[in-house]
Amino acid sequence: MQKRSRIVIAVSALVIIICGLYIALSHHYRNVYLPRTNVAGVNVGGKTAAQANQLLKTHFKRQKFTIIEGSKKLTQFTGQDAGVTPKFKQNLVQLKQQQNPWAWPLQLLTGTSTTEASKSLTVNQTTFNQFFKQTAQKLNHGRQLTQNATVIKKAGSFKIKAAVNGNHLDEQKLRQTIRHGLAATDGQIQVDTTYKKPSVTASDQNLAQAVDKLKQIHQEKITYTINGHKLTVPQNTIYTWETFKAGKVTLDTDQVQQYIASLNKNYATIIKDRQFKSTKRGTVKVPAGTYGWSIKTNSEVAALTREVLKGKDFTREPITQGSGYSTSKKDIGDTYIEVDKTNQHMWYYKDGQSVIDTDIVTGKPKQETPSGVFFVWNKQRNATLRGENDNGTNYASPVSYWMPIDYTGVGIHDASWQPKFGGTWYKNHGSHGCINTPPSTMAKLYNAVTTGTPVIVF
């Protein structure tokens, strides 16, 4: 009987102890997390919300991440390096509110894992961008670039070059992979799925069509007619123009410009000296002036490119600028004004015949009339010519007939103030650069000459 009583007392005492322990621990877990509570891979059991928050902050800032490619470790970094900023406070408060402190025995048996890191991690973009730039450069150093299939030139023809499957990491994919990996509990970031893959392969129909078009262009017959001259663009020159770029057949603008520049050099007249057969002095060399033409390079390159890409034979004249362009190989032609400064004489030739000639007065030695091939670019009646005298005073000279020939104020006009013309009078009584002409002769010349007429001064 006594033995039975002792057993009852012992069992009762044990129950009281267990109940006391249960109540005590339940009271304890009102302020801390239940045992085996796992938040984003970190055990916070027995911690207050503030303690758990600090633990998670430290963990994710110090957490080491390893970037691996297959089974090869490439580099390591910490969360802090990548700008990781943990913000678990709100989730931790919600988790504490959801836990039942009286259920701690069940928690001991089952445990809980809650709150994904990605939901509570923020990243400082400035820090991450700087980190990623350096990391991407480091990881891609020395790697083989992936290359799309393309069309290349070879042995005077064209062929498809196969794509190259490199091991260069696609930066956009790599960025996403690393950013997502910052929430990984194991700290492993696998990058073997971030290779940049070719977007164009050798079987692409666009490449085959491009080869056909390039071959067609190569066979074009391109003829230029320039100032009465005819020339054919060599096929090997056309070949240097052709290129395949950004998935399209096009022409290399630099190569086309070089060709147009060579045409300008050979045929344009605006910058060339002329050999001129003068009336009294035989053949003389006259420097370039305002008269002449050149090819308008940018416009011609664009127009030529459009024609070439059509893939058909064609003949064209270049787009030019300036004066004196013709289709008969002529430059100055048979109608022009000749100004001989040495002989102080001027002739007007029309259709090869001298119809007007007169003595003149050109610029005085220190203000010499410029030599060159010019043209009458305007005609004006009753103009007032203004300028500065040798002593610094200003002059204003009214004239009845005015024909400017350059863009600095030099022209042909009547000079009623001149008592004589020709000879050596110009040396002490010459103009400021203009061609002084007897009034009666100037009236005839003005009426006979049209704008655009060449004026050869030598």
Secondary structure, DSSP 4 states (H G I P E B T S, - for coil): -HHHHHHHHHHHHHHHHHHHHHHHHHHHTTTSPPTTEEETTEE-TT--HHHHHHHHHHHHHH-EEEEEETTEEEEEEETTTTTEEE--HHHHHHHHHH--GGGHHHHHHH-EEE--HHHHEEE-HHHHHHHHHHHHHHHHTTPPPPB--EEEEETTEEEEEPPB---PBPHHHHHHHHHHHTT-TT-EEE-TT-BPPPSS-TT-HHHHHHHHHHHHHHT--EEEEETTEEEE--HHHHHHHEEEETTEEEE-HHHHHHHHHHHHHHH--TT--EEEE-SSS-EEEE---S--EEE-HHHHHHHHHHHHTTTS-EEEPPPEEES---SSS-SS-S-EEEEETTTTEEEEEETTEEEEEEE-B-B-GGGPPPPEEEE----EEEEEEEEE-TTS-EEEEEEEEEEE-SSSS-EEEE-TT-S--STTTHHHH-BSSSEEE-HHHHHHHHHH--TT-EEEE-
